[in-house]
Amino acid sequence: MNPFLFNILLAIAWMLLVGDFTAGTFVLGMVVGYLILWFSRSAWKETKYFSKIPLVIKFVLYFLKELLIANLRVAFDIITPKDYMEPGVIAFPLDVKTDVEITLFANLVTLTPGTLSLDVSPDRKTLYVHALYVKDAVRFCDELKEGLEKRLIEVMR
């Protein structure tokens, strides 16, 4: 059985044992189930499950940090009388390859305030991004590539 599915079953069993059917109890059951599976990992065949979970947590925390910073930047620009925006459209070269990776990356870029994914080139090697704060296009691409895209590739592959 897939460790992830087994972890879900353990979380459901946890909810049944506790008698509380809320999202918080399910998340706690997932954590308890993960720990049980981690301690018994020698019984499992080779699986990436135990190395991917910490990467997913790091990715989510990184994205939440970037989301907070972007929100504060846009909010600051709105409430101050001076306009700090330098909008531009950037042709971002993609390292993500599959349709799922490209779609997830484009959606995460769009979810971040101040950026919007416009289109993907027909050869799927370039993502066109509109950004509100582009002082240097090369620096913008480097930050996006070394930040969000790099972490997404670590999680997905």
MODELLER restraints for C-alpha pairs under 7 A, 6 or more apart:
rsr = mdl.restraints
at = mdl.atoms
rsr.add(forms.Gaussian(group=physical.xy_distance, feature=features.Distance(at['CA:3:A'], at['CA:49:A']), mean=6.87, stdev=0.5))
rsr.add(forms.Gaussian(group=physical.xy_distance, feature=features.Distance(at['CA:7:A'], at['CA:30:A']), mean=6.12, stdev=0.5))
rsr.add(forms.Gaussian(group=physical.xy_distance, feature=features.Distance(at['CA:7:A'], at['CA:33:A']), mean=5.23, stdev=0.5))
rsr.add(forms.Gaussian(group=physical.xy_distance, feature=features.Distance(at['CA:7:A'], at['CA:34:A']), mean=6.13, stdev=0.5))
rsr.add(forms.Gaussian(group=physical.xy_distance, feature=features.Distance(at['CA:8:A'], at['CA:30:A']), mean=6.46, stdev=0.5))
rsr.add(forms.Gaussian(group=physical.xy_distance, feature=features.Distance(at['CA:10:A'], at['CA:29:A']), mean=6.70, stdev=0.5))
rsr.add(forms.Gaussian(group=physical.xy_distance, feature=features.Distance(at['CA:10:A'], at['CA:33:A']), mean=5.34, stdev=0.5))
rsr.add(forms.Gaussian(group=physical.xy_distance, feature=features.Distance(at['CA:11:A'], at['CA:26:A']), mean=5.61, stdev=0.5))
rsr.add(forms.Gaussian(group=physical.xy_distance, feature=features.Distance(at['CA:11:A'], at['CA:29:A']), mean=3.94, stdev=0.5))
rsr.add(forms.Gaussian(group=physical.xy_distance, feature=features.Distance(at['CA:11:A'], at['CA:30:A']), mean=4.87, stdev=0.5))
rsr.add(forms.Gaussian(group=physical.xy_distance, feature=features.Distance(at['CA:11:A'], at['CA:33:A']), mean=6.09, stdev=0.5))
rsr.add(forms.Gaussian(group=physical.xy_distance, feature=features.Distance(at['CA:12:A'], at['CA:26:A']), mean=6.77, stdev=0.5))
rsr.add(forms.Gaussian(group=physical.xy_distance, feature=features.Distance(at['CA:14:A'], at['CA:29:A']), mean=5.28, stdev=0.5))
rsr.add(forms.Gaussian(group=physical.xy_distance, feature=features.Distance(at['CA:15:A'], at['CA:21:A']), mean=5.81, stdev=0.5))
rsr.add(forms.Gaussian(group=physical.xy_distance, feature=features.Distance(at['CA:15:A'], at['CA:25:A']), mean=6.13, stdev=0.5))
rsr.add(forms.Gaussian(group=physical.xy_distance, feature=features.Distance(at['CA:15:A'], at['CA:26:A']), mean=6.28, stdev=0.5))
rsr.add(forms.Gaussian(group=physical.xy_distance, feature=features.Distance(at['CA:15:A'], at['CA:29:A']), mean=6.80, stdev=0.5))
rsr.add(forms.Gaussian(group=physical.xy_distance, feature=features.Distance(at['CA:38:A'], at['CA:50:A']), mean=6.81, stdev=0.5))
rsr.add(forms.Gaussian(group=physical.xy_distance, feature=features.Distance(at['CA:52:A'], at['CA:155:A']), mean=6.38, stdev=0.5))
rsr.add(forms.Gaussian(group=physical.xy_distance, feature=features.Distance(at['CA:55:A'], at['CA:155:A']), mean=5.97, stdev=0.5))
rsr.add(forms.Gaussian(group=physical.xy_distance, feature=features.Distance(at['CA:56:A'], at['CA:155:A']), mean=6.00, stdev=0.5))
rsr.add(forms.Gaussian(group=physical.xy_distance, feature=features.Distance(at['CA:59:A'], at['CA:151:A']), mean=6.08, stdev=0.5))
rsr.add(forms.Gaussian(group=physical.xy_distance, feature=features.Distance(at['CA:67:A'], at['CA:112:A']), mean=5.52, stdev=0.5))
rsr.add(forms.Gaussian(group=physical.xy_distance, feature=features.Distance(at['CA:70:A'], at['CA:112:A']), mean=6.53, stdev=0.5))
rsr.add(forms.Gaussian(group=physical.xy_distance, feature=features.Distance(at['CA:70:A'], at['CA:113:A']), mean=5.56, stdev=0.5))
rsr.add(forms.Gaussian(group=physical.xy_distance, feature=features.Distance(at['CA:70:A'], at['CA:114:A']), mean=6.79, stdev=0.5))
rsr.add(forms.Gaussian(group=physical.xy_distance, feature=features.Distance(at['CA:71:A'], at['CA:113:A']), mean=5.87, stdev=0.5))
rsr.add(forms.Gaussian(group=physical.xy_distance, feature=features.Distance(at['CA:74:A'], at['CA:113:A']), mean=7.00, stdev=0.5))
rsr.add(forms.Gaussian(group=physical.xy_distance, feature=features.Distance(at['CA:74:A'], at['CA:114:A']), mean=6.73, stdev=0.5))
rsr.add(forms.Gaussian(group=physical.xy_distance, feature=features.Distance(at['CA:77:A'], at['CA:83:A']), mean=6.27, stdev=0.5))
rsr.add(forms.Gaussian(group=physical.xy_distance, feature=features.Distance(at['CA:77:A'], at['CA:84:A']), mean=6.20, stdev=0.5))
rsr.add(forms.Gaussian(group=physical.xy_distance, feature=features.Distance(at['CA:85:A'], at['CA:132:A']), mean=5.53, stdev=0.5))
rsr.add(forms.Gaussian(group=physical.xy_distance, feature=features.Distance(at['CA:85:A'], at['CA:133:A']), mean=5.28, stdev=0.5))
rsr.add(forms.Gaussian(group=physical.xy_distance, feature=features.Distance(at['CA:86:A'], at['CA:132:A']), mean=5.71, stdev=0.5))
rsr.add(forms.Gaussian(group=physical.xy_distance, feature=features.Distance(at['CA:86:A'], at['CA:133:A']), mean=4.84, stdev=0.5))
rsr.add(forms.Gaussian(group=physical.xy_distance, feature=features.Distance(at['CA:86:A'], at['CA:134:A']), mean=5.42, stdev=0.5))
rsr.add(forms.Gaussian(group=physical.xy_distance, feature=features.Distance(at['CA:86:A'], at['CA:135:A']), mean=6.40, stdev=0.5))
rsr.add(forms.Gaussian(group=physical.xy_distance, feature=features.Distance(at['CA:87:A'], at['CA:131:A']), mean=5.52, stdev=0.5))
rsr.add(forms.Gaussian(group=physical.xy_distance, feature=features.Distance(at['CA:87:A'], at['CA:132:A']), mean=4.03, stdev=0.5))
rsr.add(forms.Gaussian(group=physical.xy_distance, feature=features.Distance(at['CA:87:A'], at['CA:133:A']), mean=5.46, stdev=0.5))
rsr.add(forms.Gaussian(group=physical.xy_distance, feature=features.Distance(at['CA:87:A'], at['CA:134:A']), mean=5.81, stdev=0.5))
rsr.add(forms.Gaussian(group=physical.xy_distance, feature=features.Distance(at['CA:88:A'], at['CA:130:A']), mean=5.74, stdev=0.5))
rsr.add(forms.Gaussian(group=physical.xy_distance, feature=features.Distance(at['CA:88:A'], at['CA:131:A']), mean=5.59, stdev=0.5))
rsr.add(forms.Gaussian(group=physical.xy_distance, feature=features.Distance(at['CA:88:A'], at['CA:132:A']), mean=6.55, stdev=0.5))
rsr.add(forms.Gaussian(group=physical.xy_distance, feature=features.Distance(at['CA:88:A'], at['CA:134:A']), mean=6.04, stdev=0.5))
rsr.add(forms.Gaussian(group=physical.xy_distance, feature=features.Distance(at['CA:89:A'], at['CA:128:A']), mean=6.68, stdev=0.5))
rsr.add(forms.Gaussian(group=physical.xy_distance, feature=features.Distance(at['CA:89:A'], at['CA:129:A']), mean=5.54, stdev=0.5))
rsr.add(forms.Gaussian(group=physical.xy_distance, feature=features.Distance(at['CA:89:A'], at['CA:130:A']), mean=4.36, stdev=0.5))
rsr.add(forms.Gaussian(group=physical.xy_distance, feature=features.Distance(at['CA:89:A'], at['CA:131:A']), mean=6.36, stdev=0.5))
rsr.add(forms.Gaussian(group=physical.xy_distance, feature=features.Distance(at['CA:90:A'], at['CA:128:A']), mean=5.63, stdev=0.5))
rsr.add(forms.Gaussian(group=physical.xy_distance, feature=features.Distance(at['CA:90:A'], at['CA:129:A']), mean=5.18, stdev=0.5))
rsr.add(forms.Gaussian(group=physical.xy_distance, feature=features.Distance(at['CA:90:A'], at['CA:130:A']), mean=6.30, stdev=0.5))
rsr.add(forms.Gaussian(group=physical.xy_distance, feature=features.Distance(at['CA:90:A'], at['CA:137:A']), mean=6.66, stdev=0.5))
rsr.add(forms.Gaussian(group=physical.xy_distance, feature=features.Distance(at['CA:91:A'], at['CA:126:A']), mean=6.14, stdev=0.5))
rsr.add(forms.Gaussian(group=physical.xy_distance, feature=features.Distance(at['CA:91:A'], at['CA:127:A']), mean=5.88, stdev=0.5))
rsr.add(forms.Gaussian(group=physical.xy_distance, feature=features.Distance(at['CA:91:A'], at['CA:128:A']), mean=4.68, stdev=0.5))
rsr.add(forms.Gaussian(group=physical.xy_distance, feature=features.Distance(at['CA:91:A'], at['CA:129:A']), mean=6.54, stdev=0.5))
rsr.add(forms.Gaussian(group=physical.xy_distance, feature=features.Distance(at['CA:92:A'], at['CA:126:A']), mean=5.40, stdev=0.5))
rsr.add(forms.Gaussian(group=physical.xy_distance, feature=features.Distance(at['CA:92:A'], at['CA:127:A']), mean=5.04, stdev=0.5))
rsr.add(forms.Gaussian(group=physical.xy_distance, feature=features.Distance(at['CA:92:A'], at['CA:128:A']), mean=5.96, stdev=0.5))
rsr.add(forms.Gaussian(group=physical.xy_distance, feature=features.Distance(at['CA:92:A'], at['CA:129:A']), mean=6.95, stdev=0.5))
rsr.add(forms.Gaussian(group=physical.xy_distance, feature=features.Distance(at['CA:92:A'], at['CA:141:A']), mean=6.18, stdev=0.5))
rsr.add(forms.Gaussian(group=physical.xy_distance, feature=features.Distance(at['CA:93:A'], at['CA:125:A']), mean=5.87, stdev=0.5))
rsr.add(forms.Gaussian(group=physical.xy_distance, feature=features.Distance(at['CA:93:A'], at['CA:126:A']), mean=4.53, stdev=0.5))
rsr.add(forms.Gaussian(group=physical.xy_distance, feature=features.Distance(at['CA:93:A'], at['CA:127:A']), mean=6.43, stdev=0.5))
rsr.add(forms.Gaussian(group=physical.xy_distance, feature=features.Distance(at['CA:94:A'], at['CA:125:A']), mean=5.12, stdev=0.5))
rsr.add(forms.Gaussian(group=physical.xy_distance, feature=features.Distance(at['CA:94:A'], at['CA:126:A']), mean=5.35, stdev=0.5))
rsr.add(forms.Gaussian(group=physical.xy_distance, feature=features.Distance(at['CA:94:A'], at['CA:127:A']), mean=6.57, stdev=0.5))
rsr.add(forms.Gaussian(group=physical.xy_distance, feature=features.Distance(at['CA:96:A'], at['CA:102:A']), mean=5.87, stdev=0.5))
rsr.add(forms.Gaussian(group=physical.xy_distance, feature=features.Distance(at['CA:96:A'], at['CA:153:A']), mean=6.66, stdev=0.5))
rsr.add(forms.Gaussian(group=physical.xy_distance, feature=features.Distance(at['CA:105:A'], at['CA:149:A']), mean=6.87, stdev=0.5))
rsr.add(forms.Gaussian(group=physical.xy_distance, feature=features.Distance(at['CA:106:A'], at['CA:117:A']), mean=5.63, stdev=0.5))
rsr.add(forms.Gaussian(group=physical.xy_distance, feature=features.Distance(at['CA:109:A'], at['CA:115:A']), mean=6.16, stdev=0.5))
rsr.add(forms.Gaussian(group=physical.xy_distance, feature=features.Distance(at['CA:109:A'], at['CA:116:A']), mean=6.26, stdev=0.5))
rsr.add(forms.Gaussian(group=physical.xy_distance, feature=features.Distance(at['CA:109:A'], at['CA:117:A']), mean=6.33, stdev=0.5))
rsr.add(forms.Gaussian(group=physical.xy_distance, feature=features.Distance(at['CA:110:A'], at['CA:116:A']), mean=4.34, stdev=0.5))
rsr.add(forms.Gaussian(group=physical.xy_distance, feature=features.Distance(at['CA:110:A'], at['CA:117:A']), mean=5.44, stdev=0.5))
rsr.add(forms.Gaussian(group=physical.xy_distance, feature=features.Distance(at['CA:114:A'], at['CA:131:A']), mean=5.58, stdev=0.5))
rsr.add(forms.Gaussian(group=physical.xy_distance, feature=features.Distance(at['CA:114:A'], at['CA:132:A']), mean=5.12, stdev=0.5))
rsr.add(forms.Gaussian(group=physical.xy_distance, feature=features.Distance(at['CA:115:A'], at['CA:129:A']), mean=6.71, stdev=0.5))
rsr.add(forms.Gaussian(group=physical.xy_distance, feature=features.Distance(at['CA:115:A'], at['CA:130:A']), mean=5.59, stdev=0.5))
rsr.add(forms.Gaussian(group=physical.xy_distance, feature=features.Distance(at['CA:115:A'], at['CA:131:A']), mean=4.34, stdev=0.5))
rsr.add(forms.Gaussian(group=physical.xy_distance, feature=features.Distance(at['CA:115:A'], at['CA:132:A']), mean=6.46, stdev=0.5))
rsr.add(forms.Gaussian(group=physical.xy_distance, feature=features.Distance(at['CA:116:A'], at['CA:129:A']), mean=5.58, stdev=0.5))
rsr.add(forms.Gaussian(group=physical.xy_distance, feature=features.Distance(at['CA:116:A'], at['CA:130:A']), mean=5.10, stdev=0.5))
rsr.add(forms.Gaussian(group=physical.xy_distance, feature=features.Distance(at['CA:116:A'], at['CA:131:A']), mean=6.45, stdev=0.5))
rsr.add(forms.Gaussian(group=physical.xy_distance, feature=features.Distance(at['CA:117:A'], at['CA:128:A']), mean=6.08, stdev=0.5))
rsr.add(forms.Gaussian(group=physical.xy_distance, feature=features.Distance(at['CA:117:A'], at['CA:129:A']), mean=4.54, stdev=0.5))
rsr.add(forms.Gaussian(group=physical.xy_distance, feature=features.Distance(at['CA:117:A'], at['CA:130:A']), mean=6.39, stdev=0.5))
rsr.add(forms.Gaussian(group=physical.xy_distance, feature=features.Distance(at['CA:118:A'], at['CA:128:A']), mean=5.33, stdev=0.5))
rsr.add(forms.Gaussian(group=physical.xy_distance, feature=features.Distance(at['CA:118:A'], at['CA:129:A']), mean=5.50, stdev=0.5))
rsr.add(forms.Gaussian(group=physical.xy_distance, feature=features.Distance(at['CA:118:A'], at['CA:130:A']), mean=6.72, stdev=0.5))
rsr.add(forms.Gaussian(group=physical.xy_distance, feature=features.Distance(at['CA:119:A'], at['CA:127:A']), mean=5.90, stdev=0.5))
rsr.add(forms.Gaussian(group=physical.xy_distance, feature=features.Distance(at['CA:119:A'], at['CA:128:A']), mean=5.26, stdev=0.5))
rsr.add(forms.Gaussian(group=physical.xy_distance, feature=features.Distance(at['CA:120:A'], at['CA:126:A']), mean=5.77, stdev=0.5))
rsr.add(forms.Gaussian(group=physical.xy_distance, feature=features.Distance(at['CA:120:A'], at['CA:127:A']), mean=4.52, stdev=0.5))
rsr.add(forms.Gaussian(group=physical.xy_distance, feature=features.Distance(at['CA:120:A'], at['CA:128:A']), mean=6.19, stdev=0.5))
rsr.add(forms.Gaussian(group=physical.xy_distance, feature=features.Distance(at['CA:121:A'], at['CA:127:A']), mean=6.40, stdev=0.5))
rsr.add(forms.Gaussian(group=physical.xy_distance, feature=features.Distance(at['CA:134:A'], at['CA:140:A']), mean=6.61, stdev=0.5))
